[in-house]
Amino acid sequence: MSERIAIALAALLLTASGASAREVVPFRESVSPGTIVIRTGERQLYYVRGDGTALRYRVAVGKPGKQWFGEARVDGKYVRPAWAPPSEVKRDNPRLPDVIPGGAPNNPMGARALTLNLGEYAIHGTNRPSSIGTYASYGCIRLLNQDIIDLYDQVSVGTRVVVTP
């Protein structure tokens, strides 16, 4: 097997195994430590630290026409949450059940969820890791399950969330 094929296979295995997409990056904007900044156009989430850096996570964001921008606060933290499809999702997908239990393979919330005070939006894991880095949702922010677990452990209810284009 050539070295190029071996490298490609290793990268594929890391992706398939759910390798983390987070990294520490410089972050010099005037944002308070502990703030979550989501740059929709970059499909990146930044968790701002107090040392001029942020943890950067690759995310999936809302599809065109389903995105929102502005500020919110984390108003709930949930482990393996059940999911009740919002009315717009249910209207577009009427065959969805009214509730998908937490931990079910077809539950799109994944391992953790940080709900936001804006109603039906959340920052959550995913059962579709291939969607990370794309415009995929109805406005929620998706992370790999191991990344939402990492972020979940660092934030608290009340954490400020800023979403920009």
N, C-alpha and C positions, 0 to 999 in steps of 0.2 A: 504494500500500500504506500502510495506516495505521501510525502510530508504534508502537502497541501490538502489531500483528502483526509488525512489524520486530524489536521487542525480543524477542518470543516466539521468532521464528525464530533470532535470534542466540543466545539461550539454548539452544535445541535443538541448534544447530550446535556450540556449545561442549561440550555434554554428549556428543553423538555423536562428536566428535573426541577425547574422552577428556581434557577439561580437568582439570587438577589439582584435587583436593579438599582440599589441605592449606593450613593457615594458621597463623600464629604467634598464640598466645593467652596471656593471663596464666595462670600455674599456680603457686599458692601453697601447695600441699600439701607436707608434709615427706617428699618422695621424693628419693632421690639422683639427681643429674644422670646422664643416660645410661640411665635406667630407662624401659621401655615400660609404660604403664598403659592397659589396655583397659577401658572402661566399656560393658559389654554393652547395658544398657538405653538408653544414648545412641547406641549403634552408632558410637562414636568411639574412636580410638586416639590416645594422647598420647605423644610422645617428649620426655621432660623434659630441658630445657636447664639450664644453671647460672646463669641470669640472672633467675629468677622467671617464665620463660615456658616454653611447650612448643610443639612442632609438633603440630598437631591434624590428623588424617586421618579422613575418613569411611570406615567399613568395613562389611562384611557380617559377621555373627556366626552362631553356631550357632542352628539352629531350636530351638524349645521342646523340651525333653527331650534335646537333643544338646549343650547348653552345658556348660561346665566353669568353675569359679572357683578361684582360688588363685594360687600362684606357680610359675613355671617359669624356665628359662634357655634362651637360644638355644644350641643345640648343633651347628648346621650352617648354612652359607650356600651357596646353589646358584643358578647362573645357568641359566635355561631348563631347569628340572629335568624329568626324566621323572616320571610318576606311576603308581604301582601302587595301585589302589583298595584301601582297607582292607577287611577281611572284612565288616564291617557294610554298607558301601557296596555291595560286590559282591553280598551277599545280597539287598539291596533292588533292585539293578540287575544281574541276572545276565548281561545281554548286553554289559556292559562288557568290553573286553579286559583281560588280566592286567596289561599295561603300556601306557601311552600315551606315546610319545616326547616329549621336551622340544621345545618349539616347534611341536608339532602344533596345529592350530586347535581341536581338541576336548580339549586338555590343560587341565584346570581350574587348574593351578598358575601359569599366566601366566609373566611375565618373570623373576621371582625368587622364592625361597622361603627363609624363615628357619625351620628346623625347631626344635622344642622338645624338651626332654629328657623329655617326658611320653609319648613313644611316637608315636602317629599324628597329632599336631597340628602345625600350622605356621601361620605368618603368611606369606601369599603373594599374588601377583597373581591375576588372574582372566581367563578368556575370556568372562565374562558381566558386563560393566561395569554393566548395569542392576540387578544384584543388590546393588550397594553401597548401604548405608543400610537393608538389610533383614535379616531372620532367614533365612538361606539355606543354611547349611552343616551338616556333621556335627560341628562343633566348631572347625574352622579359622577363622582370621580372614582375610578377603579385602580387598585394597586394589586400587584402580585400578593398572594396570601401571606408569604413570609415578610413582605414589606409592610402590609397593614398591621401585622402583629408587632413589628418593630415600632411603627409610628404610634400605634395604640398604647403601647407601654410608656411612651414619652409624653403624651398629651393628657390634658384633663378637661372635664366639663368646663366650659367658659373660654376655651382656647379660641383666639381670634383667627378667622380664615378670610383671606383676601384672594379673590379670583379676578384675574386680568385677562384681556384678549391675547 
